[in-house]
Amino acid sequence: MSGSQLHLSRRHLLAIGGAATLSGLAMPAIAQTADPIRIGVLQPFSGGLEALGNQGAQGAELAFLDANDAGGILGRKFEIIRADDATDPKTAVEQANDLIRRQKVSAIIGPVTSANRDAIRPTIERAKMPLLYATDYEGGVCSRYITCYSALPAQWVDPMVAHAVETVGDSFYLVGSDYIWPQKMNAAFKTQAEKLKAKLVGEEYTPWGAKDYTATLRKIRDSGAKAVVITIVGADAITFVKQFASAGMKDKIRLIFFGFSENYLAGLSTEESDGILAPTDFTSSLTSPSAKDLKDRMAKRFGADAIVSNTVDAHWTLSRMYIEGVRRAGTDDKEKVTDAMVDQTIMSGNGEVHLRASDRHVDLNVLIAEAKAGKIEVIKDLGRISAPNQCG
């Protein structure tokens, strides 16, 4: 969002170089007796994943701005600095370096893609910078400086395959974007499907920005698949689903969509989205007290029409875990907060979740959901699932 002015909940962001900053409550400068704790929000605000980037940013900002409204932490307010990775690994590295060296942040939350996370990892680890990663991913990250609020294959893929074989059929066609997350998720899907004696009748990966899926749809139609498993991301996924529905294939073949959320619903008609199956950790159709609390906070901060998705919940909850780490440590010192924030249980938008000290990953409450009449409804609550330790 370089050089532009943003507006969020009656607060304003001031452009500073290549990033935008958001401070806490409007108050006289004389009352600001301590330097703020600067937080970098490194998200894709362009490049095709803008919906996910904006949702991640809002979730994080909700946590930090609510903390500011409550008086801050340790007598200090949080200052949020947005940086756009443009859904591009090279840009992600440049922006991470800027946040660390020039902006002097105490932590970074983001990015979204595994490619960008892996690209900035050496930078993060050299700087000993806490990275808060709040996107579902393929697993395997073991780092002192990366804390993951992320659904792993054992939490999403394994139960989804079992549910699909039981309720949809035993033959699947896998379609994903051409990068590491879809490839690894599909590898996990194949492993689980083979255990359950299901068939994989096709697999392919599409380039970013694909506009015409006609050839792929023809192969799916001719494959005999009972379900298409989608790991396409961002605007490309919307394009695929629209063309799938337009081709008249929805009545014959089910869609299983990893990463599906309210962000995607907003770009699809009810007819196009109805029947999509997906695993998730949160959906705005939940009516529990914890879900209502998150939805009320989002409406108050960002307006009644604010989308409240799994992405929002993940970034909001992980940011609050970081805030608790600062409180426990009594400082924003990076090493001390890194030690202090693990081994805690906190209320997410979908019940209590636990951040493990062993590998800095969260045990999550998992749902199987289905799009119905413009909403994502829970059809099975699987409870808390603990994935294998990612540090081996």
N, C-alpha and C positions, 0 to 999 in steps of 0.2 A: 504494500500500500504506500510505496515511497512517494513523498512529496504531496500527498493528498490529505484532506481533512475528513475525518470520520466522525460520526455521531453515535453515541451509545448511551442510552438511558440518561439523557440530559447532561451527560458529561462530554467533554470534547477531547479529541486527540490532536495533538500538535505535531506537525511533521518536523522530524529532526533527522536530517541526512536521509539515509535509506530506510529508516524505520519510523513508526509513529508511537508516541508515548501516551499512556493513559494513567493519570494519577488518581488519588482517592477523592474524598469529599472536598468540595470547594470550601476553603477556609483561609483566613488571613495568613499571609506568609509568616508573620511573627509567631504563629502557633505551631509551625512546622519545626519542632526543636530537634528532630533527629532525621538523618538521611533516610530516604525511602529504600525499601528492599526492591530491587529491580528484577522483574521477571520477563524473560523473552518468550513470546508466543510465536513460534516458528511454524507456520501453516501454509498450505497452498491456497492463496487468495486469487490465483490465476492459474492457467495452464490445464484446465479441465476438471479439477477437483475442488472448485470454489465452494460448492455446497458443503462438502465435508470440512473444508478449512474454516469457513465461517461458523459452522456448528461447533467445531473444536475450540475456536477462539471464544465463542460465547460461553461455553461450558466452563472454561478456565477463568474467564473474566468474571463470571457469576461468583465463583468461589472467592476470588481475591477482592472484588468490590464489596461483597457482603462482609468480608473480614474487615475491610476499611470502615464500613458503616458501623461495625461493632467496636470501633476504636483502634483497629490495627492489631499488631502483635508485637509484644515487647516494647510498646510505646512508639512503634514505627508503622507507617503505611506502606502498602504495596504500590509500585509503579509498573504498569504493564507496557511493554514495548512490542508492538506487532512487527513481524518481518515476513515477507512473502517469499516462499521458496520456489514459486512458479511451477510446482510439480516437476522440478528438474534437479537432478543430483548436484550438478555443478553449482547452480544457484544456491542450493541448500547449504553447500559448504561455504560459499562466500558469505551468506547471511549468518550462518553460525559463527564464523570468525568475527564478523562485525559485532554481533551481540556480545561475544566474549571479550574482545579486545577493546572496542570503542565504547560500547554501551555499558560494559562492566556489570552484566547481569549476574544474579546469584543462582539462577536456574533457568532452564529452557524447557518449555512444554511443546512437544511436537516431534517430528513432522507427521505425515500420514503414511506415505508409501514406505515399504521395506527398502526400496532402492535408495531413497533419500536418507532413511535412518542409517543404513549401512555406509553410505557415503560420508556422513558427518561423524560416524563413530570414532575414527582416529582423532579427529579434532576435539571431540568431547573428552576422550580419555587422556589426551595430552594435557588438556586444560584442567582435568579433574573437575569437570563441570557436571552437576546433576542434570540428567536428561529425563524428563517425565514423558514416557511414550504411552499414549492412551488409545491405540488403534489395534484391532484384532490383527494377528499376524501369524506367520507360519511356524514360529517357535525357534529355539536355538540360541537366543541372545543370553549370554552370561557375562555380565559386566558390573563391577562395583558402581559405576556411574550411570547406569541405565535402569530405571525402575519402570516396570511394565504393568499397566492396567489393560490387559490384552487377552482376548479369547484366543486360546491355542487350539490346534486340531483335536486334542483329546476332549476339549470342552464343547466344540461346535461340530466338528466333522463326524466324530464317532457316533454321537447320539443322533445326528441328522441322518446318517446313512442307515442306521438301524430303524429309524422311524419311516424313512422312505421305502425301504425294502418291505416293511410290514404293511404299509398303507397305499403305496403308489405302484410299485412294481420292481422288477429285478434287472432292468436294463437302463443304462445311463449314458448320455452323451455329455462330455465335459467341454465347456467353452470358457476361455479366460483371456484377460489382457496379457500381453507378452512381457511379463516380468516375474520376479521371483515369487511373490505371494501366491498368485494363481497356480504357478507350477508346483509349488510345495503343497498347497492345499489340495490340489488334484492328486498328487502323489499319495497324500494321506487318505483321500477318498478312495482311491484304487485299492490301497492296502486293506481298508476296512470292508470295502465291497467284496473283495476276494474272500475274506474270512466268512462272509455271509452268503457265499456262492452266487453273488450277483455278477452281471456282465457289464463291461465297458465296451460300448459299440462305436465310440468315436471320441477323439480328443484333438482340440486345436487351440491356437493362441492368435489373437487378432492384434494388429498394430493400434497404437494410440490414435484417436481421431478417426476411426473407421466410420464411414458414412453409409456403406451398402453391405448388408449381411446376406444378400440373396443367395450367394453360393453356399454359405454356411447353412442357411435354413433349408436349402434343398438337400444337403447331405444329412441333416438331422431328420428330415421327413422320411428319407429313404432308409434310415438306419434301423428302424424298428424300436427306437428308444421309447421307454415309458416316461422318462423325465430328462430334461436338460438341466445340467448343473452349471450355474453361471458364477464365474469369478471375474467378470468384466467389471470395471470400476468407473465411477463418475458419469459424465455425460454420455460416454459410450454405452454404458449399461442401459440408459434410458432409450437410446437409439435402437439397441438390440431388442428390448422388450416390445417397443412400439412396432417394429417390423415383424416380430414373431406373432404378435396379436393380429396385425394387418394381414398376415399370410393365412389366417384362419387355423392356426395350429394349436391354439390354447385348449380346444375341446378334446384334443387327442393326446397331447403331451403336456405333462405338468412342468412347471418351472420351479427349481430349487435355487435360491439366490443367496449366496454367502455375502454378508455385508449389507443386506437389504435393511432399509430403515425408513423413517418418515421423510428423510431427505429425498428419497426416490419416489415415494408416493406423490410428492408435490409436483413431480414432472410427468405423472402418468394419469390417465383417466381411470375411473373405477373399472370400466370394462377391461382395460389393459392390465391392471394390477390384480384384480380379483383372482384368488387361488394361488398366488405366489406363496411358496413355503420358505421359511428361513429360520435358522437358529439366531437367537439374540440374547442379550443380557438385560435389556430394558425396552419397553415400548410404552408410548404415551397412553395406550388404552388401559394400563394398569390403574387400579383404584385403591391400592394400599396407601396407608398414611405416608410412607416414605416417598411413593410416587407422587402423591398429591402435593407434598412439600416441595419437591423439585419443580413440578409444573407451576405451582403458585409463585415460587421464586423467579422462575423464568418470565412469567407473565408480568410480574411487578417490575422486573429489571428491563425487559426488552419488548414488552407489549403483549397484548392478549393473543396476537396472531403468531407469536414466536413458536417455531418448531422445536419440540422437545423429543430428541432422539437418543438412541444408544450412544451416539458420538458425544452428545451433550453430557449425558450421565457419566460416561467414562472420564472425560476431561474435568468435569466438576468434582467428581469423587477423588481422582488422583491429585488434583490441585489441593484439595482439603487435606489429603494425607501429607502433602508437603508442608502445608501450613502447620499441621500438628507436629511435624518434625522440627520446624523452627521453634515452636513453643517448647517442645521437649528439650531441645539442645540449648535453649536460652540465647541463641545467636543465629545469624544466617551464614555462619562459617560453613563452607561447602562440605568439608570432611565431616564436621560434627553433625550436620543435618543429614548427610548420607547415612551415617550410623543410626541416627535417632528416629528416622521416619519409618523404618521397617518394623515388622512384628507388631502391627496394629490392626485392630478391627474397627470398621467404621460403617456408618449407615449410608448406603448408596440409594439411588432411586428405586432399586429393587432389592431391598433388604440388606442385611449385614454382609460385608465382604472382608476378607482377611489378606493383608499384605505379608507374604512370607519373607523371613530374613534369609532363608537358604539360597534363594535365587532371584529375589526382588520381583516376583510375579504375584498376581492376586488370584486367590481362589474366588470364583465368580458364581453367581446364581444364574442358571441357564434356562432358557425358555425355547420351546418350539412354537413358532407363530405362523399365522396365515393372514394374508391380506383379504379383508372382507369389507365391502361397501365403503371403501375409502379409508379404512383403519387397519391397523395391524393388531390382530386379536390373538391372545394366547390360547393355544390348543393343548399344550402340555407344559407343566412346570416341573423341571427336572431337579430343582433344588441346587444346592451348592456343589460344584464339581471342582476337584483339585487335580490339576494336570500334573504330569511327571515333572520332577525337578529339571530345570533347563540347564543346570550346571553339571549334569551327569551324575 
